[in-house]
Amino acid sequence: MTVSRPFLKWPGGKFRLVERISKALGPGQRLIEPFVGSAAVFLNTDYDHYLLADSNPDLINLYQTLHEEGESFIDYVRQFFQPETNNAETYYALREDFNSTRDIRHKAALFIYLNRHCYNGLCRYNKSGGFNSPFGRYKQPQLPEQAILAFIEKSQRATFQLSSFTETMQAAEAGDVVYCDPPYMPLSKTANFTSYSAEGFGMEQQAELARLAKELASQGVHVAISNHDTGEIRNLYKGARITRFEVPRFISQDIHNRNTARELLAVFKPS
Ligand SMILES: C[S@@+](CC[C@H](N)C(=O)[O-])C[C@H]1O[C@@H](n2cnc3c(N)ncnc32)[C@H](O)[C@@H]1O
């Protein structure tokens, strides 16, 4: 299988696992992703329709802009991928511009710039919702034009929605397939390195997600969820078919600090 790489760098992105994930998703006409992130699963599956949602407004604004405007948006973004825009001073000025602008098209373009120029593609916000990832010091960040074009083409089959997972899952109907890739349960209390939005995702949300998955399965919806393989998660996913695997984990740029993490994929079959 040739895997299409998403155009955004996204912590927890699933493009290395799409082959396994797509096998665990049942047949159906519509795939719903309540935690779409960089959209790796959308790009590498073949459903007639997609409902793609996330609670990150900058991400959904970007996807909607691409969906509505198409290719000409790439020309607008290109101005931010020049040798003169790849230095700390310009990065912090454009980050400030991103945080203050009310022009949603400009904001969408700057989101791609920040994603490619910030440290490790980290999408981090401060308490007041301002994007605050530091400058990444890359030699020559590239505008991923081909990957953006592939996204635009496929987005014709998709509807994008800014919503929390509870609202998105309520839209599922019998026959739909739902793939959930939530912020993972930390492996230990201090192991939670990534932060996706100003709001956290704690035990209460993990439990609510598991409850909704069971409820949807009982209404004829096929639901799959990725997560870390911990005792607490297995407890929440009781009754699901669980596949477990080891995944390489890069927690820093330090080559000695690479490890594997135990992940699982839980499938709640429709009944
Ligand atoms: C692990 S990432 C998804 C990665 C995605 N599968 C990919 O391949 O890039 C988790 C996503 O959940 C989103 N998120 C966090 N809390 C959420 C919530 N309460 N409702 C919906 N989305 C949420 C984050 O913005 C982030 O994009």
The ligand as an ORCA input file, in Angstrom:
! r2SCAN-3c Opt
* xyz 0 1
  C      -3.938     12.032     18.299
  S      -4.532     13.475     17.509
  C      -5.306     12.808     16.102
  C      -4.294     12.416     15.080
  C      -4.872     12.024     13.717
  N      -5.484     10.719     13.717
  C      -3.766     12.049     12.681
  O      -3.509     11.056     12.013
  O      -3.107     13.095     12.589
  C      -5.848     13.996     18.546
  C      -6.716     15.127     18.011
  O      -7.822     15.295     18.901
  C      -8.180     16.683     18.944
  N      -8.965     16.868     20.187
  C      -8.533     17.027     21.471
  N      -9.576     17.094     22.335
  C     -10.703     16.962     21.578
  C     -12.102     16.946     21.868
  N     -12.555     17.064     23.122
  N     -12.983     16.770     20.840
  C     -12.536     16.652     19.558
  N     -11.214     16.665     19.217
  C     -10.323     16.820     20.209
  C      -6.855     17.404     18.864
  O      -7.023     18.717     18.378
  C      -6.037     16.492     17.925
  O      -6.117     16.929     16.605
*
